[in-house]
């Protein structure tokens, strides 16, 4: 919750330190890509993701091993972990495809023609949001954008818990859950980078202490408390009637508003998109 635009005379590192986490979360892992290779990667990742989800569902629905059967329990646990890892790996593959499209409009045009209509909507919304973040970060040469898998998976609350917080707090304050998820991603990578920022903002929703004192209760570092406070703040600032105004009050920049709107649109189009992006730029 900061004033994002800084003068261009400041050092780039200082500029980036005051921007949302997701505006500069990527700077490594590039390789030559062609439209054909990206299409193959996308289609393969979709199949892998669907199979991982099916395996998870089958394993969790199956009767539990008999009490005391440690070998059967270990086998089931390993199979479940394997399925969840395959889902994470597929989500990271998709990040590579989306970033390659986002940095190159010609590549985007060539690849999206081979995506299903249900895939295209969240992908295009995400690409528009990423470009807004990069404008916010004043990154002019998008060819320098890279993906760095440097975030620890376990540093965020479990994705199912976060989804519950978004929906519960959003319902209480009449704020669509997708906006809360989008802000959580942009501000802190779902709580993996909690600050303090260069301006003193804290927690998974990046509250300034003065704003937290007015709208927050509990612990600013606790995702449940922070998401609740964000929903309350957005309602006070004009949501749900005028969400762009409310988001602008959260961070005073039109590119920030466009980024939050874009990611929220992706999540609205396909709710699983938030869960996929939860694993972006992570390891493990």
C-alpha positions as CSV (number, residue, x, y, z in Angstrom):
1,X,0.0,0.0,0.0
2,X,2.5,2.5,-1.3
3,X,2.9,5.5,-3.6
4,X,4.4,3.5,-6.5
5,X,5.7,6.1,-9.0
6,X,9.2,7.3,-8.2
7,X,11.3,9.8,-10.1
8,X,13.4,8.3,-12.8
9,X,16.6,9.8,-11.3
10,X,16.5,7.2,-8.5
11,X,18.7,4.2,-8.8
12,X,16.9,1.2,-10.4
13,X,17.4,-0.9,-7.2
14,X,15.7,1.7,-5.2
15,X,12.9,2.0,-7.7
16,X,12.3,-1.8,-7.7
17,X,12.4,-2.0,-3.9
18,X,9.3,0.2,-3.7
19,X,7.3,-1.7,-6.3
20,X,5.0,-4.6,-5.8
21,X,6.8,-8.0,-5.5
22,X,5.4,-9.4,-8.7
23,X,6.6,-6.4,-10.8
24,X,10.2,-7.6,-10.5
25,X,9.9,-11.2,-9.4
26,X,11.5,-12.5,-12.6
27,X,15.0,-12.2,-13.8
28,X,16.6,-15.5,-14.9
29,X,16.0,-18.7,-16.8
30,X,15.7,-17.9,-20.5
31,X,16.1,-20.1,-23.4
32,X,15.2,-20.0,-27.1
33,X,11.6,-20.6,-27.8
34,X,9.5,-20.9,-30.9
35,X,5.7,-20.8,-31.3
36,X,5.7,-24.5,-32.0
37,X,7.8,-25.4,-28.9
38,X,5.6,-23.2,-26.7
39,X,2.4,-24.7,-28.1
40,X,3.8,-28.2,-27.4
41,X,4.8,-27.2,-23.9
42,X,1.4,-25.7,-23.2
43,X,-0.5,-28.7,-24.4
44,X,1.7,-31.1,-22.5
45,X,1.4,-29.1,-19.3
46,X,-2.4,-29.1,-19.5
47,X,-2.4,-32.9,-19.9
48,X,0.1,-33.3,-17.0
49,X,-1.9,-30.9,-14.8
50,X,-5.2,-32.8,-15.5
51,X,-3.6,-36.1,-14.8
52,X,-2.1,-34.9,-11.5
53,X,-5.4,-33.6,-10.4
54,X,-7.1,-36.9,-11.3
55,X,-4.5,-38.9,-9.4
56,X,-4.9,-36.6,-6.4
57,X,-8.6,-37.1,-6.4
58,X,-8.4,-40.8,-6.7
59,X,-5.9,-41.1,-3.9
60,X,-7.8,-39.0,-1.5
61,X,-11.1,-40.7,-2.3
62,X,-9.7,-44.2,-1.8
63,X,-10.1,-45.9,1.6
64,X,-7.3,-45.2,4.0
65,X,-4.8,-48.0,4.6
66,X,-5.5,-50.2,7.6
67,X,-4.3,-48.9,10.9
68,X,-0.7,-50.0,11.5
69,X,0.0,-50.7,7.9
70,X,3.0,-48.4,7.7
71,X,4.1,-49.6,4.3
72,X,0.8,-49.0,2.6
73,X,0.5,-45.6,4.3
74,X,3.9,-44.6,3.1
75,X,3.1,-45.7,-0.4
76,X,-0.1,-43.7,-0.5
77,X,1.7,-40.6,0.9
78,X,4.5,-40.8,-1.6
79,X,2.0,-41.2,-4.5
80,X,0.0,-38.2,-3.3
81,X,3.2,-36.1,-3.0
82,X,4.2,-37.2,-6.4
83,X,0.9,-36.1,-7.8
84,X,1.0,-32.7,-6.1
85,X,4.6,-32.2,-7.3
86,X,3.6,-32.9,-10.9
87,X,0.8,-30.3,-10.6
88,X,3.4,-27.8,-9.4
89,X,5.8,-28.6,-12.2
90,X,3.0,-28.2,-14.8
91,X,2.1,-24.8,-13.4
92,X,5.7,-23.7,-13.7
93,X,5.9,-24.9,-17.3
94,X,2.8,-22.8,-18.0
95,X,4.5,-19.7,-16.5
96,X,7.3,-20.1,-19.0
97,X,4.8,-20.1,-21.8
98,X,2.9,-17.2,-20.5
99,X,6.0,-15.1,-19.9
100,X,7.3,-15.9,-23.4
101,X,4.0,-14.6,-24.9
102,X,3.9,-11.6,-22.6
103,X,7.4,-10.3,-23.6
104,X,6.8,-10.8,-27.4
105,X,3.4,-9.7,-28.9
106,X,4.2,-11.6,-32.1
107,X,4.9,-14.8,-30.2
108,X,1.6,-14.2,-28.3
109,X,-0.3,-13.9,-31.5
110,X,1.2,-17.1,-32.9
111,X,0.7,-19.2,-29.8
112,X,-2.7,-18.2,-28.7
113,X,-4.2,-19.4,-32.0
114,X,-3.5,-23.0,-30.9
115,X,-5.0,-22.6,-27.4
116,X,-8.6,-23.6,-26.6
117,X,-11.0,-20.7,-26.0
118,X,-11.2,-21.6,-22.3
119,X,-7.4,-21.3,-22.0
120,X,-7.1,-18.1,-24.0
121,X,-9.2,-15.9,-21.7
122,X,-7.1,-16.3,-18.5
123,X,-3.9,-16.3,-20.4
124,X,-4.6,-13.0,-22.2
125,X,-5.8,-11.4,-19.0
126,X,-2.6,-12.5,-17.2
127,X,-0.4,-11.2,-20.0
128,X,-2.1,-7.8,-19.9
129,X,-1.6,-7.7,-16.1
130,X,2.0,-8.7,-16.4
131,X,2.7,-5.9,-18.9
132,X,1.0,-3.4,-16.6
133,X,3.3,-4.5,-13.8
134,X,6.4,-4.1,-16.0
135,X,5.3,-0.6,-17.0
136,X,4.9,0.1,-13.3
137,X,8.4,-1.1,-12.8
138,X,9.5,1.1,-15.7
139,X,11.0,-1.9,-17.5
140,X,11.4,-0.8,-21.1
141,X,13.3,-3.7,-22.5
142,X,11.0,-6.7,-22.0
143,X,13.6,-9.0,-23.6
144,X,15.4,-8.8,-20.2
145,X,12.5,-10.4,-18.3
146,X,13.4,-13.8,-17.0
147,X,11.8,-16.3,-14.6
148,X,13.8,-17.0,-11.4
149,X,12.6,-19.9,-9.3
150,X,13.8,-18.4,-6.0
151,X,10.7,-18.3,-3.8
152,X,10.3,-21.0,-1.2
153,X,7.0,-22.8,-1.6
154,X,6.5,-23.2,2.2
155,X,6.8,-19.5,2.9
156,X,3.2,-19.0,1.9
157,X,0.1,-20.3,3.7
158,X,-1.4,-23.3,2.0
159,X,-3.3,-22.4,-1.2
160,X,-6.5,-24.0,0.0
161,X,-6.4,-21.9,3.2
162,X,-5.8,-18.7,1.2
163,X,-8.7,-19.5,-1.1
164,X,-10.9,-19.9,1.9
165,X,-9.7,-16.5,3.4
166,X,-10.4,-14.7,0.1
167,X,-13.9,-16.1,-0.2
168,X,-14.8,-15.6,3.4
169,X,-13.6,-12.1,3.8
170,X,-14.8,-11.1,0.3
171,X,-18.2,-12.4,1.1
172,X,-18.3,-10.5,4.4
173,X,-17.4,-7.2,2.8
174,X,-19.0,-7.8,-0.6
175,X,-15.6,-7.7,-2.4
176,X,-15.1,-10.3,-5.1
177,X,-12.5,-12.8,-3.9
178,X,-10.5,-12.5,-7.2
179,X,-9.4,-8.9,-6.3
180,X,-8.1,-10.1,-2.9
181,X,-6.2,-13.0,-4.5
182,X,-4.8,-10.6,-7.1
183,X,-3.6,-8.1,-4.5
184,X,-2.1,-10.9,-2.4
185,X,-0.1,-12.2,-5.5
186,X,1.1,-8.8,-6.6
187,X,2.0,-7.4,-3.2
188,X,3.8,-10.4,-1.6
189,X,3.7,-13.4,-3.9
190,X,0.9,-14.8,-1.7
191,X,2.7,-14.0,1.5
192,X,6.2,-15.1,0.6
193,X,7.7,-11.6,0.7
194,X,6.2,-9.8,3.7
195,X,8.5,-6.8,4.0
196,X,8.9,-4.4,5.4
197,X,9.0,-2.6,2.1
198,X,11.2,0.5,1.6
199,X,8.3,2.6,2.8
200,X,7.5,0.4,5.8
201,X,4.6,-1.6,4.5
202,X,4.2,-5.0,6.1
203,X,2.5,-8.4,5.7
204,X,1.0,-10.5,2.9
205,X,-1.3,-7.6,1.8
206,X,1.4,-4.9,2.5
207,X,-0.3,-2.5,4.9
208,X,1.3,0.7,6.1
209,X,1.2,0.8,9.9
210,X,-1.2,3.8,9.9
211,X,-3.7,2.1,7.6
212,X,-3.5,-1.1,9.5
213,X,-4.3,0.8,12.7
214,X,-7.5,1.9,11.2
215,X,-8.6,-1.1,9.2
216,X,-6.8,-4.1,10.6
217,X,-7.3,-6.3,13.7
218,X,-5.0,-9.1,14.9
219,X,-1.6,-9.6,13.3
220,X,-0.6,-7.7,10.1
221,X,1.7,-10.7,9.2
222,X,-1.1,-13.2,9.5
223,X,-2.7,-13.9,6.1
224,X,-6.2,-14.4,7.4
225,X,-6.1,-11.1,9.4
226,X,-4.5,-9.2,6.5
227,X,-6.9,-10.4,3.8
228,X,-9.8,-9.5,6.1
229,X,-8.4,-6.0,6.5
230,X,-7.8,-5.6,2.8
231,X,-11.4,-6.5,2.1
232,X,-12.6,-4.1,4.7
233,X,-10.4,-1.3,3.3
234,X,-11.5,-1.9,-0.3
235,X,-15.2,-1.7,0.8
236,X,-14.4,1.6,2.6
237,X,-12.7,3.0,-0.5
238,X,-15.6,2.4,-2.8
239,X,-15.9,-1.3,-3.5
240,X,-17.8,-3.1,-4.8
241,X,-19.5,-0.4,-6.7
242,X,-16.3,1.2,-8.0
243,X,-13.5,-1.3,-7.6
244,X,-11.1,0.7,-9.8
245,X,-11.4,3.6,-7.4
246,X,-10.9,1.3,-4.4
247,X,-7.9,-0.4,-5.9
248,X,-6.4,3.0,-6.8
249,X,-6.7,4.0,-3.2
250,X,-4.9,0.8,-2.3
251,X,-2.0,2.0,-4.5
252,X,-2.1,5.2,-6.3
253,X,-1.2,4.2,-9.9
254,X,-3.3,3.4,-12.9
255,X,-0.9,0.6,-14.0
256,X,-1.3,-1.0,-10.6
257,X,-5.1,-0.9,-11.0
258,X,-4.8,-2.4,-14.5
259,X,-2.6,-5.2,-13.1
260,X,-5.0,-6.1,-10.3
261,X,-7.9,-6.0,-12.7
262,X,-6.1,-8.2,-15.1
263,X,-5.1,-10.9,-12.6
264,X,-8.6,-10.8,-11.1
265,X,-10.1,-11.3,-14.6
266,X,-7.9,-14.4,-15.1
267,X,-9.1,-15.8,-11.8
268,X,-12.7,-15.0,-12.6
269,X,-12.4,-16.7,-16.0
270,X,-10.8,-19.8,-14.5
271,X,-10.7,-20.0,-10.7
272,X,-7.9,-22.6,-10.9
273,X,-5.7,-19.9,-12.3
274,X,-5.0,-18.5,-8.8
275,X,-3.9,-21.9,-7.6
276,X,-1.6,-22.3,-10.7
277,X,0.0,-18.9,-10.1
278,X,0.5,-19.8,-6.4
279,X,3.3,-22.1,-7.6
280,X,4.9,-19.7,-10.1
281,X,8.6,-18.7,-9.4
282,X,8.8,-21.3,-6.5
283,X,11.0,-24.2,-6.0
284,X,10.2,-27.6,-4.4
